[in-house]
Amino acid sequence: MSSHIGVLLPTGKAQWGEGTDPRQLFELAVRAEQLGFASVWVNDTLLSPRIEGLSMLAALAPLTNRIKLGTATLMPVLRRPIQAAQTIASVDLLSGGRVIIGVGAGFPGRLGRPLYQLSEVPWARRFERLDETVALWRHLWATPGPSSFHGQLLQFDALPATTRPHQPNGPPIWLGGATPSATARTGRGYDGWLPYPPAVSEYATGWGAVRRAAEEAGRGTDSVTPALYVTIYIADDAEVGRQALDTYTRATYGLPLDTLETIQLLLTGPRQFVQDRLQEYIDAGARHIVCRLGALSLAAQAEQLEHIAQILPGPTARTDDADPTAAVHVQ
């Protein structure tokens, strides 16, 4: 494998269940760092009980040292844009510059439009609003003093100086989505691409579109990190794995596996099968893989973490006597 691999933490209550202390998520993240994972990620919604994503990353900052802390994906519409810029900058400072912000605008249907209603933000022009929000963040992070910002939807005549992040000009911002509009916008103005296409041919086509858009914008293809979001359940028996993933998708989305796998990339089967399928996406360009663990308890998630660690590039960083709850110094 020649790609960085990260893991999505199960911050939703549906994934860690009744009777579980969510502070055990800290142990899962620290364990991921010990095993050699490149990154840990959180997702974002108001439609189900969960630990708020940026709060989770702030809590992980002093417990980890090397591992990147990302959102897959953050919904900027759920927050006031200036407040969100300050929060993200603060987490980047607290982590010593380890934050990656994946963002999305939401999808039609029950997982998209209701979020806008709860945030009292119009659904119309949502992609333009997302891009302007990102532009505002970057402006705030790069500007040392008072300033102004004037977009088509966001207008601020008098912006005070705000919190500056650790990373110059702010954390890298990756865009989720594989539509022609998303790939074009990614190439023109984002630092990474984070889709979940179920077919490697779709990934290759999308990455080609991102690269062309980046070249046309005069940015160069090395300005965009090609990533991949995938749900994984490793099982020696492929049918057992499919049953586990079906339970997971029904609990998470209310959809059976055979429906969701036409929309998203989900992999199950023996470790070598999963590794071979991921290698196909790496061969198509993927350089950072975000793995969601398709299990519904923290114990099962921890077990899957250990399985996936076996396909990490190079030796793992694990030591049997390491304290999974020990805090480490943040530079």
PERA-V340410 format. One line per field, one symbol per residue. ss: DSSP state (a for helix, b for strand, c for the rest). psi: psi as a letter, one per 30 degrees, with the letter a starting at -180 (. if undefined). A space follows every 50 residues. Layout:
ss = ???
psi = ???
This chain:
ss = cccbbbbbcccbaaaacccccccaaaaaaaaaaaacccbbbbcccccccb ccaaaaaaaaaccccccbbbbbbbcaaaccaaaaaaaaaaaaaaccccbb bbbcccccccccaaaaaaaccccccaaaaaaaaaaaaaaaaaccccbbbb ccccbbbbbccccccccccccbbbbbcccaaaaaaaaaaccbbbbcccca aaaaaaaaaaaaaaaaccccaaacbbbbbbbbbbcccaaaaaaaaaaaaa aaacccaaaacccccbbbbcaaaaaaaaaaaaaccccbbbbbbccccaaa aaaaaaaaacccccccccccccccccccccc
psi = khlkklkkkifkfffflkgkjfffeeeeeeeeeefgkflkllaklgglkl kkeeeeeeefeffleekljlkilkjffflkeeeeeeeeeeeeeffghgkk jkllflllafgdefeeeefhkkekheeeeeeeeeeeeeeeffjfakalkj aeekkjejklklkklekkgllkkkkkkgleeeeeeeeeglflkilhkfkf eeeeeeeeeeeeeeefggekfffkjjlkkkkkjkkejeeeeeeeeeeeee eefgklefeeffeljkklaleeeeeeeeeeeefffkfjkjkkjhlgleee eeeeeeefffgkkaklgkkfgkjfgkklkk.
